[in-house]
Amino acid sequence: MLIFKKIAKSAKDLGVPCYLIGGFVRDKIIGRETKDIDIVCVGDGIQLAHKVAEHFSPTTEVHFFKNFGTAQIIVDDIGIEFVGARKESYDFNSRKPAVENGSLEDDQNRRDFTINALAISLNENTYGELIDPFGGIEAIEHKTIKTPLEPGITFSDDPLRMMRAIRFATQLQFVIEPDTYKAIAQNAERIKIISKERIADELNKILLSPTPSIGFDLLYRTGLLQLIFPEMVSLAGAEYIDGKGHKDNFYHTLQVVDNIAQHTTDLWLRWAAVLHDIAKPVTKKFEEGHGWTFHGHEAVGGRMVPKIFTKLKLPQNEKMRFVRKLVELHLRPISVTKENITDSAIRRLLFDAGEDFDALMTLCKADITSKNPYKVKNFLANFELVQQLCATLEAKDNLRNWQPPITGEIIMQTFNLKPGKNVGILKDAIRNAILDGEVENDYTKAFDFMLIKANELGIVPFNS
């Protein structure tokens, strides 16, 4: 690549040894698409970045962080990061290392995994030569995640590497080498010194992987999930009374997440899959003659979503509200099919789901994890029926983003009311009457209905 030639030329001009290193080398060998290039030099990485920038457009900007000795430029949508080779030492109570200048060997020693310690020379006499001191190529061939140095020290020094090991195993569908896996389990408690934001970032990357269950299962088996997301761990296990048991809702949830991952890359829709049954442990009851129930788990789960998002340092905005909405509604489409399907029920489903109706149906279909092909076929047929009915009614009534024709302001002006209980009662009555088909979705008809309902409540129009 021309980019590498220009970097090599710049490094030669400055008299500093320079190497491609880490994820770019790994991904090129694997055949995985990547747009991030890491360059390490035995010298000043910021100075090298400025020198390289001179070989590109005059507008090429160098973003640098003097405290960390790193710099970045962007060329043709490719991010190139430069850093000087470093040697690190750690204090037990922090993952922030003491850093000093080092050799390429020092820099490779501090890398988290053998597959990320691979380097390629950009130096004139050895240009293109692969430097693999820890058997990274062999690890790629055997699809193995392994630390370059003793794993217990590696994870104790920087506990975030435990989650990175699991994330790489999930993204690449590699296996964690036995000693490395054992060290994660032994050092799990060390994750407590890592910020919630860094943990959430790794969780999101695991969740965006092709098969997220790999990562969540590894987090669970190593004991990390118990420390970072205990609410999800509470889903694990099946309980039996009088021979009647319920499914393991943890592994059911993992199957739902994998199912939905086949149909969407939307992170927040995947979070809805993770949390759709989160309240089952707190709503679980055994009813004589019936078995296990989880009544109201969708509503309780909805109330848990903001707390979980707060705890995990996930956003408290429309993303959270989207997840909460889907958790609260995830049983509605199937409950509609368990009775005679009415226009009223379909209208309410469309109104409540709004613009998120399609996402809701994607979640509902992913929630089918039965091993019984007849049940799966029946569920899917019912969902198809609901979608067809919704499409027909939507074309007629346009309810996804519908708002009743009578607003709270109109009610207050008509009856000279201040915001309060009676305004809410009238608004709800008008909305429900239209959704139930008792009143046409028309301003005049809705206004007449409002007058009748107000008269029943003893409320008279202003200036009547």
C-alpha positions in Angstrom: 0.0 0.0 0.0 1.2 3.5 -0.8 0.3 4.6 2.7 2.9 2.2 4.2 5.6 3.4 1.7 5.0 7.0 2.8 5.2 6.0 6.5 8.4 4.0 5.8 9.9 7.0 4.0 9.0 9.4 6.9 10.5 7.0 9.5 13.7 6.7 7.4 13.9 10.5 7.2 13.6 10.8 11.0 16.0 7.9 11.6 13.5 5.9 13.7 12.7 2.2 13.4 9.0 1.8 12.5 6.6 -1.1 12.5 3.0 -2.0 11.7 1.6 -3.7 14.8 -1.5 -5.2 16.4 -5.0 -5.5 15.1 -4.3 -4.4 11.5 -1.7 -7.2 11.1 -4.0 -9.8 12.8 -7.0 -8.9 10.7 -5.1 -8.9 7.4 -3.8 -12.4 8.1 -7.3 -13.6 9.1 -8.9 -11.9 6.1 -11.1 -9.6 8.3 -12.0 -6.1 7.1 -10.3 -3.3 9.1 -9.8 0.4 8.7 -7.6 1.1 11.7 -3.8 1.0 11.3 -1.5 1.0 14.4 2.1 2.1 13.9 4.8 1.8 16.6 8.2 3.4 16.3 11.2 3.3 18.5 11.2 7.1 19.0 8.7 9.9 19.0 5.3 8.8 17.7 3.9 12.3 17.6 6.8 13.6 15.5 6.4 10.7 13.1 2.7 11.4 12.7 3.5 15.0 11.7 6.2 13.9 9.3 3.8 11.4 7.6 1.0 14.0 7.4 3.4 16.1 5.2 3.3 13.4 2.6 -0.5 13.7 2.2 -2.9 16.6 1.7 -1.9 19.9 3.3 -5.2 19.7 5.1 -4.3 16.4 6.8 -4.7 17.2 10.5 -2.7 15.5 13.2 -4.6 14.8 16.4 -2.1 14.2 19.2 -2.2 13.6 22.9 1.1 14.6 24.4 0.5 13.1 27.8 0.1 9.7 26.2 2.6 10.1 23.4 0.1 9.1 20.7 -1.1 10.8 17.5 -3.6 10.0 14.8 -4.2 11.1 11.2 -7.1 10.0 8.9 -6.3 9.2 5.3 -9.1 8.1 2.9 -11.3 7.1 5.9 -8.5 5.0 7.3 -7.4 5.9 10.9 -3.6 5.7 11.4 -2.4 5.8 15.0 1.2 6.4 15.9 2.9 5.7 19.2 6.4 5.3 20.5 7.4 1.9 21.7 6.8 1.6 25.4 7.6 -0.4 28.5 5.0 -0.6 31.2 4.8 -1.5 34.9 1.6 -1.7 37.0 0.5 -0.8 40.5 -1.9 -3.4 42.0 -4.7 -0.9 42.7 -4.8 0.6 39.2 -4.9 -0.5 35.6 -3.0 2.7 34.6 0.6 1.7 34.1 3.8 3.6 34.7 5.2 4.1 31.2 8.7 4.6 29.9 10.3 4.5 26.4 11.2 1.0 25.3 12.2 -1.2 22.4 9.9 -3.1 19.9 10.4 -6.2 22.1 9.2 -4.2 25.2 6.2 -3.0 23.2 5.3 -6.5 22.1 5.7 -7.8 25.6 3.0 -5.4 26.9 0.4 -6.5 24.3 -2.6 -8.3 25.6 -2.7 -11.4 23.3 -0.3 -13.2 21.0 -2.5 -12.5 18.0 -2.2 -8.8 18.8 1.6 -8.8 19.3 2.4 -9.5 15.6 4.4 -6.8 13.9 5.6 -6.1 10.3 8.7 -4.1 9.7 8.5 -0.9 7.6 12.3 -0.4 7.8 14.3 -0.3 4.6 16.5 -3.4 5.1 13.7 -5.6 6.5 10.6 -4.1 4.8 7.6 -6.5 5.0 9.3 -8.9 7.4 6.9 -10.5 10.0 8.0 -10.3 13.7 6.2 -12.9 15.7 8.0 -13.6 19.1 5.0 -15.3 20.8 3.6 -17.6 18.1 0.7 -15.3 17.0 0.5 -17.0 13.6 0.2 -20.4 15.3 -2.6 -19.0 17.5 -4.4 -17.7 14.5 -4.1 -21.1 12.7 -5.4 -22.8 15.8 -8.0 -20.1 16.5 -6.7 -19.6 20.0 -6.7 -16.6 22.4 -3.6 -16.6 24.5 -1.5 -14.0 26.4 2.1 -13.4 25.5 3.3 -13.5 29.1 2.0 -15.3 32.2 -1.8 -14.8 32.0 -2.3 -14.3 35.8 0.0 -11.3 35.7 -1.4 -10.0 32.4 -5.0 -9.9 33.8 -4.0 -8.7 37.3 -2.1 -5.8 35.8 -5.0 -4.8 33.5 -8.3 -6.6 34.3 -10.0 -5.1 31.3 -8.0 -7.6 29.2 -10.2 -10.4 30.6 -13.2 -8.9 28.9 -11.1 -8.2 25.8 -10.1 -11.9 25.7 -13.8 -12.8 25.8 -14.7 -10.2 23.3 -12.1 -11.4 20.8 -13.1 -15.0 21.3 -16.7 -13.9 20.5 -15.9 -11.7 17.5 -13.4 -14.1 15.9 -15.1 -17.3 17.2 -11.7 -18.4 18.7 -11.2 -20.5 21.8 -9.5 -19.1 24.9 -6.5 -21.3 25.7 -7.0 -23.3 29.0 -4.4 -21.5 31.1 -5.6 -18.1 29.9 -9.2 -19.1 30.6 -8.2 -20.4 34.1 -6.5 -17.1 34.9 -9.6 -15.1 33.9 -11.7 -17.1 36.4 -9.0 -16.7 39.1 -8.7 -13.0 38.6 -12.4 -12.2 38.0 -12.7 -10.0 41.2 -10.1 -7.7 39.7 -12.7 -6.4 37.2 -14.0 -4.2 40.1 -11.2 -1.7 39.5 -12.4 -1.1 35.9 -14.7 1.8 35.1 -18.3 1.0 34.2 -17.9 2.9 31.0 -15.0 0.6 29.8 -17.0 -2.5 30.8 -20.1 -1.3 28.9 -18.0 -0.7 25.8 -16.8 -4.3 25.9 -20.3 -5.6 26.5 -21.6 -3.6 23.5 -18.8 -5.1 21.3 -19.7 -8.6 22.5 -23.4 -7.9 21.8 -22.6 -6.6 18.3 -20.7 -9.8 17.4 -22.2 -12.3 15.0 -23.0 -14.8 17.8 -23.2 -12.9 21.1 -24.0 -15.9 23.2 -20.4 -17.1 23.0 -19.3 -14.0 24.9 -22.1 -14.0 27.5 -21.6 -17.7 28.2 -17.9 -17.1 28.7 -18.6 -14.2 31.0 -21.0 -16.3 33.0 -18.7 -19.4 33.2 -15.6 -17.3 34.3 -17.6 -15.5 37.0 -17.3 -12.0 35.4 -21.0 -11.7 34.6 -21.9 -12.3 38.2 -19.8 -9.2 39.1 -20.8 -6.8 36.2 -24.4 -7.8 35.4 -25.9 -10.0 38.3 -29.4 -9.3 37.1 -28.7 -11.4 34.0 -27.1 -14.2 36.1 -30.3 -14.4 38.1 -32.0 -15.8 35.0 -29.9 -18.9 35.1 -31.1 -22.3 36.2 -34.3 -24.3 36.2 -36.4 -25.1 39.3 -38.7 -28.1 39.7 -41.6 -28.6 42.1 -43.9 -31.7 41.8 -42.1 -32.6 38.6 -43.0 -29.3 37.0 -40.1 -27.1 35.9 -39.5 -24.0 33.9 -36.8 -23.5 31.2 -33.4 -22.0 32.0 -34.2 -18.4 31.2 -30.5 -17.4 30.9 -29.8 -19.8 28.1 -33.2 -19.0 26.6 -32.1 -15.3 26.6 -28.8 -16.2 24.9 -30.7 -18.0 22.1 -33.1 -15.0 21.6 -30.0 -12.7 21.3 -28.4 -15.0 18.8 -31.7 -15.3 16.9 -32.1 -11.5 16.7 -28.4 -11.1 15.7 -29.3 -12.9 12.5 -31.7 -10.1 11.5 -30.4 -6.8 12.9 -27.2 -5.0 13.8 -29.1 -2.5 15.9 -27.3 -2.5 19.3 -30.4 -1.3 21.2 -32.7 -3.9 19.6 -30.1 -6.5 20.7 -30.2 -5.0 24.2 -34.0 -5.4 24.2 -33.4 -9.1 23.5 -31.0 -9.3 26.4 -33.5 -7.7 28.8 -36.8 -8.9 27.5 -37.2 -11.5 30.3 -35.0 -9.8 32.9 -37.8 -9.6 35.5 -38.7 -13.3 35.4 -36.7 -14.1 38.5 -38.5 -11.5 40.6 -42.0 -12.4 39.3 -41.6 -16.2 39.4 -44.2 -18.1 41.4 -45.4 -21.7 41.6 -49.2 -22.1 41.4 -50.7 -25.3 42.6 -52.3 -27.2 39.7 -50.8 -24.9 37.2 -47.0 -24.7 37.5 -44.6 -21.8 37.2 -45.8 -18.3 36.3 -44.1 -15.0 35.6 -47.1 -12.8 35.6 -46.3 -9.1 34.8 -42.7 -9.7 34.1 -42.9 -7.5 31.0 -44.1 -4.5 33.1 -41.7 -5.1 35.9 -38.9 -5.7 33.4 -39.7 -2.3 31.8 -39.3 -0.6 35.1 -35.9 -2.3 35.6 -34.5 -1.1 32.3 -33.6 2.5 33.5 -32.0 1.2 36.6 -29.9 -1.4 34.7 -28.9 1.2 32.1 -27.8 3.6 34.9 -25.8 0.9 36.6 -24.1 -0.2 33.4 -23.5 3.4 32.4 -25.6 3.0 29.3 -27.4 6.1 27.9 -30.4 7.5 29.7 -32.0 8.8 26.5 -34.3 7.7 23.6 -32.1 4.5 23.3 -33.1 3.4 26.8 -36.7 4.4 26.3 -36.7 2.3 23.1 -35.4 -0.8 25.0 -37.9 -0.2 27.8 -40.8 0.1 25.4 -39.9 -3.2 23.6 -39.5 -5.0 27.0 -42.9 -3.8 28.1 -44.6 -4.8 24.8 -42.8 -8.0 23.9 -45.8 -10.2 24.9 -48.5 -8.1 23.3 -48.3 -9.5 19.7 -48.7 -13.1 21.0 -51.4 -12.2 23.5 -53.4 -10.7 20.6 -53.4 -14.0 18.9 -54.7 -15.9 21.9 -58.1 -14.4 21.6 -60.4 -13.4 18.8 -58.3 -10.8 17.1 -60.3 -7.5 17.0 -59.6 -4.2 15.3 -59.5 -2.6 18.7 -56.6 -4.9 19.8 -54.7 -4.3 16.6 -55.3 -0.5 16.9 -53.9 -0.5 20.4 -50.9 -2.5 19.4 -50.1 -0.2 16.5 -50.7 2.9 18.7 -48.5 1.7 21.6 -45.7 0.4 19.4 -45.8 3.3 17.1 -42.7 3.6 14.8 -41.1 0.7 16.7 -43.7 -1.8 15.5 -41.3 -3.6 13.1 -38.6 -3.8 15.8 -41.1 -5.3 18.2 -42.1 -7.9 15.7 -38.4 -8.8 15.1 -38.0 -9.3 18.8 -41.1 -11.4 19.1 -40.0 -13.7 16.3 -36.5 -14.0 17.9 -38.2 -15.0 21.2 -39.4 -18.3 19.6 -36.8 -20.8 20.9 -39.0 -24.0 21.1 -37.4 -27.2 19.8 -40.9 -28.3 18.8 -41.2 -27.5 15.0 -45.0 -27.5 15.2 -45.0 -24.9 17.9 -42.5 -22.7 16.0 -44.6 -23.0 12.8 -47.7 -22.1 14.8 -46.1 -19.1 16.5 -44.7 -17.7 13.2 -48.1 -18.2 11.5 -49.8 -16.2 14.3 -47.2 -13.4 14.0 -47.6 -13.3 10.3 -51.4 -12.9 10.8 -50.9 -10.1 13.3 -48.5 -8.3 10.9 -51.0 -8.7 8.0 -53.8 -7.3 10.0 -51.7 -4.4 11.3 -50.6 -3.6 7.8 -54.3 -3.5 6.6 -55.4 -1.3 9.5 -52.4 0.9 9.3 -53.1 1.6 5.7 -56.6 2.7 6.7 -56.0 4.5 10.0 -52.3 5.5 9.9 -52.0 4.7 13.6 -48.2 4.3 14.0 -47.6 8.0 14.7 -51.2 8.8 15.5 -52.3 11.4 18.0 -55.9 11.9 19.0 -57.5 14.9 17.2 -58.5 16.5 20.5 -55.4 17.7 22.5 -55.1 18.6 26.1 -55.0 22.3 25.1 -58.3 22.0 23.3 -59.9 20.3 26.4 -58.5 23.1 28.8 -59.7 25.9 26.5 -63.2 24.3 26.0 -63.8 23.9 29.7 -61.6 26.6 31.2 -59.6 23.9 33.0 -56.1 23.9 34.4 -53.8 20.9 33.9 -55.1 18.2 36.1 -57.0 14.9 36.6 -60.1 15.8 34.6 -58.0 16.8 31.5 -56.3 13.4 31.7 -59.6 11.5 32.1 -61.1 13.2 29.0 -57.9 12.7 26.9 -57.8 9.0 27.8 -61.6 8.6 27.2 -61.3 10.1 23.7 -58.2 8.1 22.8 -59.7 4.8 24.0 -63.0 5.5 22.2 -61.2 6.0 18.9 -58.9 3.0 19.4 -61.9 0.8 20.3 -63.8 1.9 17.2 -66.6 3.6 19.2 -65.8 7.0 17.7 -64.4 7.8 14.2 -60.9 9.3 14.0 -62.4 12.7 13.2 -62.2 16.1 14.9 -65.9 16.8 15.0 -66.9 13.3 16.1 -64.2 13.3 18.8 -65.3 16.8 19.9 -68.9 15.7 20.3 -67.8 12.6 22.2 -65.8 14.9 24.5 -68.8 17.0 25.3 -70.9 14.0 26.2 -68.1 12.5 28.4 -67.6 15.9 30.1 -71.3 16.1 30.8 -71.2 12.7 32.5 -68.4 14.0 34.7 -70.3 17.2 35.5 -67.9 19.4 33.5 -69.5 22.2 31.5 -68.1 24.1 28.6 -66.6 27.6 29.3 -69.2 30.4 28.5 -72.0 27.8 28.0 
